[in-house]
Structures are given as C-alpha cells and as structure tokens.
Amino acid sequence: MHFSTKLLHSGSEIDPHTGAASVPIYQVSTFGQKSLEEPGVYDYARSGNPTRQALEDIIAQLEGGVRGFAFASGMAATSTVLLLLSPGDHLIVSEDIYGGTYRVLTRVFSRLGITATFVDTSDLDNIKQAITPQTKALFLESPSNPLLKITDLAGAAALARQHNLLTIVDNTFMTPYLQRPLELGADIVIHSATKYLGGHSDVIAGLAVVKDPDLANELYFLQNSFGAVLGPQDSWLVMRGIKTLKVRLDQQQASAHKIAEWLVQQPEVKEVYYPGLPHHPGHQLAARQAQGFGAIVSFKMKSVEQARQVLNGVKLPVLAVSLGAVESIISYPVTMSHAAIPQARRQELGVTDDLIRLSVGLEEAEDLIADLSQAFRI
Ligand SMILES: *Cc1c(COP(=O)(O)O)cnc(C)c1O
C-alpha cells in the first residue's frame, strides 16, 4: 500500500464495537472486569486506553515498528525513552538537538548519573571518537534543529550496532512520510506529535516506536510506570491530524523549496539552510535516506537588526515557538526553541542572533514570499 492509503487504512480506523468511522474518544479511567478469573484487555487507562491504543497502532505501522507509545508531550516521550538508561550510562547526542532535549539531558538526567556528549553527528568520525565503554546509546536528530544538518542514519546505526548501542532518532522534522529511521537501522523513533503529526497547533503530544519486541516490553513497562501518557481527546486529535499528513507535507515542502530558492537570491540574506538546495552539504545524503527535504527553512540575515525586523515585520507567519502546523510559523531560535542552550554554546553551534527559522505552512508560496519581501524592506 502507498503511504497516503496507509494513513487512512491502518486497520484501527473503524471502531470494532459500533462501526464508527472515526475512532471514538474513550473518556474513561477504569474498565469493569467480567470476573476475577477473566480480566479484560483494558483495566486502567494509564496502562491502556482504546483511543490511545488506536493511535499507538497507527504510528507503529507508519514507522514500520512492532509497537507504538503515546505520551503527554514530545519531551515526555523523550524522557521516558531516556529512562531505559541507568546511572553510569553515557549517550552521544547530535549537537544542535532540540533545546528541550539538551535541557533534560544536561539538567535532569545528568543529576541521575546519566551523561551525554554532544557532537556534530553529521560526521560519523565524531561519533566514533566519542564512544566510551560506558556509552549505551546514540540520540540523533536529522535534519538537525535549527541548522538542518544531515546525519547518515544508516551509517550511525551500523556503527551503534558494532558497539552494542541503541540508536534513538527524533524524527519530528521528517515524519514517517519522509523518513523511516527504523528501516535505516535505528531501534527507537521519537516524535513531538505536537508538530507535523498533529499539524494544527492545537495539541501537545509525543510518540515513540520501537522495532524489537523485548525493547517494546521494556518501554511499555516504563510508559506505565512513569505514567506520562497521552489522554484520549489528544490521542484523537493526533489521529485526525495524521490522516492529512501527506497532502499537507507535499504542499508545505513544495512551498519551502520555492521560498528557500527565493531567499538565496536576496541581498539581505547571508545564508540559507535547506537540505533541498543543491549547495547544502547534506543534500545528496538527505536525497538518499529520506523521501523529501521537509518544510523547515532556516536563514541568517546580514545583521541582527535585520533579523529582528523580519521577525517583527512579517504579517502571515505566526511569530511563535513550534513548527509543523497548517499555518506558517516564524521563530527566533536564540530566544525561543534554543534559549535553554547557554549563549556561548549556541555561538559555537552557529545558532546565532541573526538566525531565523521558518516552518512553511499551507499558505500560497507567493503570498509568503511577498510577505517576507515587505518585511525585508520595511
Ligand atoms: C517540539 C520538539 C520536541 C518536544 O516536543 P513537545 O511536544 O514540545 O514536548 C522534541 N523534538 C523536536 C525536534 C521538537 O521540535
């Protein structure tokens, strides 16, 4: 089946009890049991809820894994996955990772004796050199955030396997439509479903999918023990979003490409970061390992003042944190998504004060370009 068909026909789309063509919202905390001897499938809704289960089955299918898990947020998904580790364990992490992932690793898991080394994973040698006897996992984001560096996921996963490391990939920017890390050798995929999967700026949610049944059992134990599960209303919203994932991303990617090409031509712009541009250092690799280049375009203006002028001057994109929605979202990484990273470290990473990140929505590309154009020349 093609991906667009799979989005609508996962096997979980019809309620088995009533035939409802949209999975019902089971707003319930506990389930009556027939008798002590015959426990039902569901007992308590932290442990399992039919609405959440439908979403978990859908994401597992779309990512090609054995089991999916839905969490209260992307960070809840990430944190629960990180609980697979123990004191003394070490991780190697993509250096321009999502700011919240950096924060939880450096300020929460560090206190529990779990350490992380942040390297530019777009060069596999950097990963190789960071491996220690304590290393247990790689945590990768490709394209990275906000500079859209590409990591060779199959290469990294192969390296991880040689050293008995888990490979965890945050696939938020790509979604399973454009990139399926489990097929490239990763063990765990994480999503902030708040972004493209939900797609409408109306829900906070996280997902994880694993490939191995034993690992699935371990993660299920942690999901139920830690308890940061997604509620049924929010599970339903994410399922509704997923149905239109392909049509949204097709349109958003096409517009992102046009906007990136236009940005390159603008004298006020110093640098454009979009993997779909042939000059992007990860272009060939992205073309090989993903089915598209996504709809996030980052760019640096020639001055900090110009960057602030554009952020304040645009009329169509929402000036906001977040991405992956139907409406375009423009953000300023240094004070928004990456504020949790210390300034000196941001500077080293190239997340500078002149950098703007644009999540391209469903508006007509020409309208977005006209809007950017007026903001450039205020
Ligand atoms: C937003 C985001 C997260 C965190 O997800 P929340 O749903 O906000 O908790 C993690 N990774 C990436 C790449 C993100 O963009």
PDBQT file of the ligand as one rigid body, heavy atoms in Angstrom, charges set to zero:
ROOT
HETATM    1  C1  LIG A 401       8.956  20.310  19.816  1.00  0.00    +0.000 C 
HETATM    2  C2  LIG A 401      10.023  19.292  19.711  1.00  0.00    +0.000 A 
HETATM    3  C3  LIG A 401      10.260  18.391  20.753  1.00  0.00    +0.000 A 
HETATM    4  C4  LIG A 401       9.499  18.448  22.061  1.00  0.00    +0.000 C 
HETATM    5  O1  LIG A 401       8.162  18.145  21.888  1.00  0.00    +0.000 OA
HETATM    6  P1  LIG A 401       6.988  18.719  22.832  1.00  0.00    +0.000 P 
HETATM    7  O2  LIG A 401       5.781  18.112  22.227  1.00  0.00    +0.000 OA
HETATM    8  O3  LIG A 401       7.042  20.206  22.724  1.00  0.00    +0.000 OA
HETATM    9  O4  LIG A 401       7.285  18.257  24.211  1.00  0.00    +0.000 OA
HETATM   10  C5  LIG A 401      11.231  17.430  20.569  1.00  0.00    +0.000 A 
HETATM   11  N1  LIG A 401      11.948  17.365  19.422  1.00  0.00    +0.000 NA
HETATM   12  C6  LIG A 401      11.761  18.222  18.414  1.00  0.00    +0.000 A 
HETATM   13  C7  LIG A 401      12.581  18.099  17.183  1.00  0.00    +0.000 C 
HETATM   14  C8  LIG A 401      10.797  19.218  18.517  1.00  0.00    +0.000 A 
HETATM   15  O5  LIG A 401      10.630  20.065  17.510  1.00  0.00    +0.000 OA
ENDROOT
TORSDOF 0
